[in-house]
Amino acid sequence: MVKASSAVPEGSLVYVREGSNAFLRTPSGWSRLLVPSTSNGRRGRGAQGTPNSDQHCQRLTPSGKRGTETSIPPCHPQLRLAALNVPLWGDMSGIRGADLQCYRQSQEAGLYGTFRAFLSAPSQDLLSIVKRTDRTLPIVNLKGQLLAKSWSSLFGGQSGAVLQGPIYSFNGRNVLADPLWPHRLAWHGSTPRGGHARRWDCQGWRSSGTAEGMAAALGEGRLLAGQRHNCSAPLAVLCIEVAFPYRHMW
């Protein structure tokens, strides 16, 4: 299996009969997924021979890379919300530039799934970036703490649902407590119901001058509370996991 690693796409799941082990192909090699044993000593299996949905979730070190952790599927379907590692001005090279930073930093953090910027733009409404089938899933931070009961709940009122916990950056900083984010504000460029706030998006997230963008005071916990801020201010940029990537395992 090790010799064939280069020919196996990243994200592939392989089951090895000898030892009854499952392995996940990662950028650094193979990570073993542990399946808990039942009381009679045999490994717990689902009806179709796949791991049971109540299997233990843990972080494992990939083969050949000591000290590097790889994210293993969470126990229950959920979407993660995180912040970029540093605050940004309004010029992010457009919405695709912001999305690219979310993607790169999530990959560097060893997170599976696709993360996109928590922003509205002329080409997209914030509400629409999460898959319709996943909009009822709970929103959690990178420590697995519940932030909101669902993606849809964030857009139900004048300023959205109140977050129930802290937001962490991809490198583990608490955005509400770390001095790197002195303003405690996050860009979003959205209306309270997740639409694009025209004229208040730092010119499509390409301006760090006198234009203005909509931002939320994170200390108040409402992600879509509307406050206009000058695009020259460095504020937090949030990233949302747009689909739960492990549904096939349940």
SVG drawing of the C-alpha trace seen along z (x, -y; Angstrom):
<svg xmlns="http://www.w3.org/2000/svg" viewBox="-36 -58 45 70">
<polyline fill="none" stroke="black" stroke-width="0.4" points="0.0,0.0 2.9,-2.4 4.5,-1.7 1.2,-2.5 0.7,-5.8 1.8,-8.0 -0.9,-6.5 -3.8,-6.9 -5.6,-10.3 -5.6,-12.3 -8.8,-11.8 -9.2,-8.1 -10.4,-5.6 -8.8,-2.1 -9.8,0.9 -7.2,3.5 -8.6,7.0 -5.4,8.0 -6.0,6.4 -9.3,4.9 -8.0,1.4 -9.1,-1.6 -6.7,-4.2 -7.1,-7.7 -4.8,-9.0 -3.4,-12.4 -0.9,-14.8 1.8,-13.3 1.0,-9.6 -1.6,-7.3 -3.5,-8.0 -5.2,-5.0 -8.8,-5.4 -9.5,-3.4 -12.7,-1.4 -13.7,-0.7 -14.1,2.9 -17.4,4.4 -17.8,6.3 -17.2,9.7 -13.7,8.6 -14.7,8.1 -14.5,4.6 -17.8,2.8 -19.2,2.9 -22.3,1.2 -24.8,3.2 -22.8,2.7 -19.4,3.4 -18.5,-0.2 -17.5,-1.8 -20.4,-2.5 -21.4,-6.2 -20.5,-6.3 -16.9,-5.5 -14.4,-7.5 -13.0,-10.6 -9.4,-11.6 -6.4,-13.3 -3.7,-11.0 -0.2,-11.6 0.3,-10.7 2.9,-8.0 6.4,-9.4 5.6,-12.9 6.0,-13.1 4.3,-16.0 2.0,-16.8 -1.6,-16.3 -4.3,-15.5 -8.0,-16.2 -10.1,-13.1 -13.8,-13.2 -15.9,-14.7 -18.4,-12.4 -21.5,-14.2 -22.3,-16.3 -21.4,-19.9 -19.8,-23.0 -16.8,-24.7 -16.3,-28.5 -12.8,-29.9 -10.9,-33.2 -7.9,-33.9 -4.7,-34.1 -4.3,-37.9 -6.8,-40.7 -7.1,-42.2 -7.9,-45.5 -10.8,-45.7 -8.5,-44.9 -8.4,-41.1 -7.9,-40.8 -11.7,-40.2 -13.9,-37.5 -11.8,-34.8 -8.7,-36.1 -10.4,-35.9 -11.6,-32.4 -8.1,-31.4 -6.7,-32.5 -9.4,-30.5 -8.6,-27.4 -4.8,-27.7 -4.9,-28.3 -7.4,-25.5 -5.1,-23.1 -2.1,-24.3 -4.0,-23.6 -4.6,-20.0 -8.4,-20.5 -10.3,-18.5 -13.4,-20.1 -13.7,-23.2 -13.6,-26.6 -14.8,-29.9 -14.8,-33.5 -17.7,-34.6 -18.4,-37.5 -21.1,-38.7 -19.9,-40.2 -21.4,-41.3 -21.1,-37.8 -22.6,-36.0 -24.9,-36.3 -23.4,-35.1 -26.4,-32.9 -25.9,-30.9 -22.3,-29.7 -23.2,-26.8 -24.8,-23.8 -28.6,-23.8 -28.5,-20.3 -26.1,-21.3 -27.8,-24.6 -29.5,-22.9 -26.2,-21.6 -24.8,-23.1 -22.0,-25.7 -19.0,-25.0 -15.6,-26.6 -12.3,-24.7 -12.4,-23.3 -15.8,-21.7 -17.7,-24.2 -21.2,-25.1 -21.5,-28.6 -25.0,-28.5 -27.7,-25.8 -27.5,-26.0 -26.3,-28.1 -29.9,-29.1 -30.4,-30.4 -27.7,-33.1 -30.0,-34.9 -33.4,-34.7 -33.5,-38.2 -32.5,-41.8 -28.9,-41.0 -28.8,-37.2 -28.5,-34.6 -26.2,-35.2 -23.0,-33.2 -22.6,-31.0 -18.8,-30.6 -15.4,-32.1 -14.0,-32.1 -10.5,-30.7 -8.1,-31.4 -6.7,-28.6 -3.5,-28.8 -5.4,-28.6 -5.8,-32.2 -9.0,-33.4 -10.1,-36.4 -12.0,-37.9 -9.1,-37.8 -5.9,-38.2 -4.4,-41.7 -3.8,-40.9 -7.5,-41.8 -7.9,-45.0 -11.1,-46.1 -13.0,-42.8 -14.8,-43.3 -15.3,-41.0 -16.0,-42.0 -19.1,-40.5 -20.6,-43.0 -24.0,-41.5 -27.6,-42.4 -29.1,-40.9 -30.6,-38.1 -27.4,-37.2 -27.8,-39.2 -25.1,-41.4 -25.0,-44.9 -24.4,-47.0 -21.9,-49.8 -20.8,-48.4 -18.4,-45.7 -15.1,-47.7 -15.7,-47.8 -16.0,-44.1 -13.2,-43.5 -10.7,-45.3 -10.3,-48.6 -8.3,-49.6 -9.0,-53.3 -12.0,-55.6 -14.7,-53.1 -16.7,-51.4 -17.7,-47.8 -20.2,-46.2 -18.7,-44.6 -20.0,-42.9 -18.8,-43.5 -17.8,-40.0 -18.0,-40.9 -21.7,-41.3 -21.9,-37.8 -24.1,-38.8 -22.4,-38.0 -24.6,-40.0 -25.1,-43.2 -24.6,-46.0 -21.8,-48.6 -20.1,-50.4 -16.3,-50.8 -13.6,-52.3 -11.9,-49.8 -8.5,-50.9 -9.1,-49.3 -7.7,-45.8 -10.5,-43.6 -11.1,-39.9 -12.1,-37.7 -14.1,-34.6 -14.1,-31.4 -17.0,-28.9 -16.9,-25.2 -19.4,-25.1 -20.3,-21.4 -19.9,-18.5 -17.3,-16.4 -17.9,-13.0 -21.5,-12.2 -20.5,-9.0 -19.1,-7.6 -22.5,-7.6"/>
</svg>
